[in-house]
C-alpha cells in the first residue's frame, strides 16, 4: 500500500473526519501534528501558499492534496498501489 502522511492539528474537524474514513477503509497513514512539529508546519505552508491549511495529505510520489475528499485520497492510494 502507498505511504501516506497526513498533516493535521488536534482541533481540526476535517482532519478527524478524514482520519476516521481512512481508518474505516484500512488506509494506513502517518499523522503529523503541525502544532508540535515546526518542520511539518513549514512543509504545509510551502504547499499551501503560506497557509497552515489542514488536513494536508502527502503521498509517496511527492504530491500533496489540501483538505481532500476521502474518495480522492482513496483513488490516489489505489493508483499508487497499482
C-alpha positions as CSV (number, residue, x, y, z in Angstrom):
1,X,0.0,0.0,0.0
2,X,1.2,3.5,-0.7
3,X,2.8,5.6,2.0
4,X,0.5,8.5,3.1
5,X,1.4,11.3,5.5
6,X,-1.4,13.4,6.9
7,X,-0.6,16.8,8.4
8,X,-3.2,17.8,10.9
9,X,-4.0,19.5,14.2
10,X,-5.8,18.1,17.3
11,X,-8.7,20.6,16.9
12,X,-9.4,20.2,13.1
13,X,-12.8,18.6,12.5
14,X,-12.0,18.0,8.8
15,X,-8.8,16.1,9.9
16,X,-10.8,13.9,12.4
17,X,-13.3,13.0,9.7
18,X,-10.7,12.1,7.1
19,X,-8.8,10.0,9.7
20,X,-11.9,8.1,10.6
21,X,-12.7,7.5,6.9
22,X,-9.2,6.3,6.2
23,X,-9.2,4.1,9.3
24,X,-12.5,2.5,8.2
25,X,-11.1,1.9,4.7
26,X,-7.9,0.4,6.1
27,X,-5.7,3.0,4.6
28,X,-2.6,3.3,6.6
29,X,-1.0,6.7,7.2
30,X,1.3,8.6,9.4
31,X,-0.2,11.6,11.2
32,X,1.9,14.7,12.0
33,X,0.6,17.4,14.2
34,X,1.8,20.7,12.7
35,X,1.5,22.5,16.0
36,X,4.1,20.2,17.5
37,X,6.4,19.9,14.5
38,X,7.8,23.2,13.1
39,X,9.3,21.4,10.0
40,X,5.9,19.9,9.2
41,X,4.2,23.3,9.6
42,X,6.8,24.8,7.2
43,X,6.0,22.0,4.7
44,X,2.3,22.6,4.9
45,X,2.9,26.4,4.5
46,X,5.1,25.7,1.5
47,X,2.5,23.6,-0.4
48,X,-0.4,25.9,0.6
49,X,0.8,29.3,-0.4
50,X,2.0,30.3,3.1
51,X,-1.1,29.0,4.9
52,X,-1.2,26.2,7.5
53,X,-4.2,24.5,6.0
54,X,-5.0,21.1,7.3
55,X,-5.6,18.3,6.5
56,X,-2.8,18.3,4.0
57,X,-2.1,14.8,2.7
58,X,1.3,13.9,1.1
59,X,1.6,10.7,-0.9
60,X,4.6,8.5,-1.7
61,X,5.0,10.1,-5.2
62,X,5.6,13.5,-3.5
63,X,2.2,15.0,-4.4
64,X,0.1,16.7,-1.8
65,X,-3.6,17.4,-1.5
66,X,-5.2,20.0,0.8
67,X,-8.4,19.2,2.5
68,X,-9.2,16.4,0.0
69,X,-12.4,14.4,0.0
70,X,-11.9,10.8,1.1
71,X,-12.8,9.5,-2.3
72,X,-9.9,11.4,-3.9
73,X,-7.5,10.1,-1.2
74,X,-8.7,6.5,-1.8
75,X,-8.3,6.8,-5.6
76,X,-4.8,8.2,-5.2
77,X,-3.8,5.4,-2.8
78,X,-5.2,2.8,-5.2
79,X,-3.4,4.5,-8.2
80,X,-0.1,4.4,-6.4
81,X,-0.5,0.8,-5.2
82,X,-1.1,-0.4,-8.7
